């Protein structure tokens, strides 16, 4: 009997952890609880706001949604987190009172790179101000008497242009288009660091 009770407690805790797919909090600042969750069948973020009579607001399809994709509460709203084996990203959203819509306001990402950590690092972009901060590394095979060395690229701080993206317009393409802009910026700073080191 004790074993059965213990098993039920463990299973209950397990189910409790994995059933917390729905975030309940006041997102639109009217003192009433709203909900946001991932519709696993439609692969969309669904948000129900009290200010909009709990009508279902849906993102576009998030095709790469998996067991490692989830909604998490943030100070001003919520974020969609997507974690893979050696990389991941989070997209932050908040309710804009003036526009009465949920807006994408920030993106953060991380990567562990390959086995030598080439391409590892992390970055964040504030879509409201256009501020981007990135801390990235690359592996220099010729450094250290050709034994190789992980090199930190000096912190990248720059401005980027972002168009407004609301929940109904959001898909993983929103993240990948940002990442495409980012690749050129990181490559430029990586080349500059390689040239600086070559002059030593």
C-alpha positions in Angstrom: 0.0 0.0 0.0 2.8 2.4 0.9 4.5 1.7 -2.5 1.3 2.4 -4.3 0.8 5.7 -2.4 4.4 6.7 -3.2 4.0 5.8 -6.8 0.8 8.0 -7.0 2.6 10.9 -5.4 5.5 10.6 -7.8 3.2 10.3 -10.8 1.1 13.3 -9.5 4.2 15.4 -9.3 5.4 14.3 -12.7 2.0 15.1 -14.3 1.9 18.5 -12.4 5.2 19.5 -13.8 4.4 18.5 -17.4 0.8 19.9 -17.4 1.9 23.5 -16.7 1.6 24.3 -20.3 -0.9 27.1 -19.6 0.3 30.4 -18.1 -2.3 32.2 -16.1 -1.6 35.8 -15.2 -2.8 39.4 -15.8 -1.3 40.2 -19.1 -3.4 43.3 -20.1 -3.1 45.0 -16.7 -6.9 45.1 -15.9 -6.7 43.1 -12.7 -8.2 40.0 -14.3 -6.4 36.7 -15.1 -5.6 36.0 -18.7 -4.2 32.8 -20.2 -1.5 32.0 -22.8 -0.5 28.5 -24.0 0.7 26.5 -26.9 -2.0 24.7 -28.9 -0.1 21.4 -29.5 -2.4 20.3 -32.4 -2.4 23.6 -34.3 1.2 24.4 -33.2 0.3 28.0 -32.4 0.5 30.3 -29.4 -3.0 31.0 -28.1 -3.7 34.0 -25.9 -7.0 34.8 -24.2 -7.3 38.3 -22.8 -10.0 39.5 -20.4 -9.8 42.9 -22.2 -10.9 41.2 -25.4 -13.6 39.0 -23.8 -11.2 36.0 -23.8 -11.4 35.7 -27.6 -8.6 33.3 -28.8 -5.7 35.3 -30.3 -3.5 33.0 -32.3 0.0 33.2 -33.6 0.9 31.8 -37.0 2.1 28.1 -37.0 5.3 27.4 -35.1 6.4 24.3 -37.1 9.5 23.6 -35.0 7.5 23.4 -31.8 8.6 20.4 -29.8 8.7 19.0 -26.2 11.3 21.6 -25.5 9.1 24.5 -26.6 7.2 26.2 -23.8 5.7 29.4 -22.4 7.3 31.1 -19.5 6.2 34.1 -17.4 8.3 37.3 -17.6 8.2 40.5 -15.6 6.1 42.3 -18.2 4.4 39.5 -20.0 5.6 36.1 -21.3 8.1 34.4 -23.5 8.2 31.5 -25.9 11.3 29.4 -25.3 12.6 26.9 -27.8 15.6 24.7 -26.8 17.4 22.3 -29.1 20.4 20.1 -28.3 23.1 22.8 -28.5 21.2 26.0 -29.1 18.0 27.8 -28.3 16.1 31.1 -28.3 13.4 32.9 -26.5 10.9 35.5 -27.8 9.5 38.0 -25.3 6.0 39.4 -25.6 4.0 42.0 -23.8 0.6 43.7 -24.0 0.7 47.2 -25.5 -2.0 49.2 -23.8 -2.3 51.9 -26.5 -2.6 49.4 -29.4 -4.5 46.8 -27.3 -2.4 44.0 -28.8 0.3 41.5 -27.8 3.7 42.5 -29.3 7.0 40.8 -29.7 9.5 43.1 -27.8 12.7 41.0 -27.5 14.7 38.1 -28.6 17.5 36.2 -26.8 19.5 33.3 -28.0 22.3 31.0 -27.0 24.5 28.4 -28.7 27.1 26.0 -27.5 28.6 25.6 -31.0 30.3 22.5 -32.2 32.5 20.1 -30.1 35.3 22.8 -30.0 32.6 25.4 -29.1 33.1 27.2 -32.4 30.2 29.6 -32.8 29.2 29.5 -29.1 27.8 32.4 -27.2 24.7 34.4 -26.5 22.9 37.5 -27.6 19.9 39.7 -26.9 17.9 42.2 -29.0 15.5 44.8 -27.7 13.0 45.2 -30.5 11.6 48.4 -28.9 14.9 50.3 -29.0 16.8 48.3 -31.7 19.7 47.6 -29.3 21.6 44.4 -29.9 24.3 42.9 -27.6 26.1 39.8 -28.5 28.9 37.8 -26.9 30.2 35.2 -29.3 33.3 32.9 -29.7 35.1 31.2 -32.6 37.7 28.5 -32.6 41.1 29.5 -34.1 42.7 26.3 -35.4 46.1 28.1 -36.0 46.4 29.7 -32.6 48.5 28.2 -29.7 51.1 26.6 -32.0 48.3 25.1 -34.1 46.8 23.4 -31.1 43.8 25.7 -31.4 42.2 28.2 -29.1 38.7 29.4 -28.4 38.7 33.1 -29.1 36.1 35.6 -27.6 35.0 38.2 -30.1 34.8 41.6 -28.3 31.2 42.3 -27.1 29.1 43.4 -30.1 26.9 46.4 -29.4 24.9 47.7 -32.3 21.6 49.0 -33.5 19.3 46.9 -35.7 16.1 47.8 -37.4 13.0 45.7 -36.6 9.5 46.1 -37.8 6.6 45.7 -35.3 5.5 42.1 -35.0 2.3 41.3 -33.1 1.2 37.9 -31.9 -1.1 37.3 -34.8 1.9 37.8 -37.2 4.4 35.8 -35.2 5.9 32.5 -36.5 9.4 31.0 -36.1 10.2 33.0 -39.3 10.2 36.1 -37.1 13.2 34.6 -35.2 15.0 33.3 -38.3 14.7 36.6 -40.2 16.3 38.3 -37.1 19.0 35.6 -37.1 19.8 36.2 -40.8 20.4 39.9 -40.0 22.6 38.8 -37.1 24.8 36.5 -39.1 26.3 39.3 -41.1 27.0 41.4 -38.0 28.7 38.6 -36.2 30.8 37.6 -39.2 31.9 41.2 -39.6 33.1 41.4 -36.0 34.7 37.9 -36.2 36.7 38.9 -39.3 37.8 42.1 -37.5 39.0 40.1 -34.5 40.9 37.7 -36.8 42.6 40.5 -38.6 43.5 42.2 -35.2 45.1 38.9 -33.9 46.9 38.4 -37.2 48.8 41.7 -36.8 50.2 40.7 -33.4 
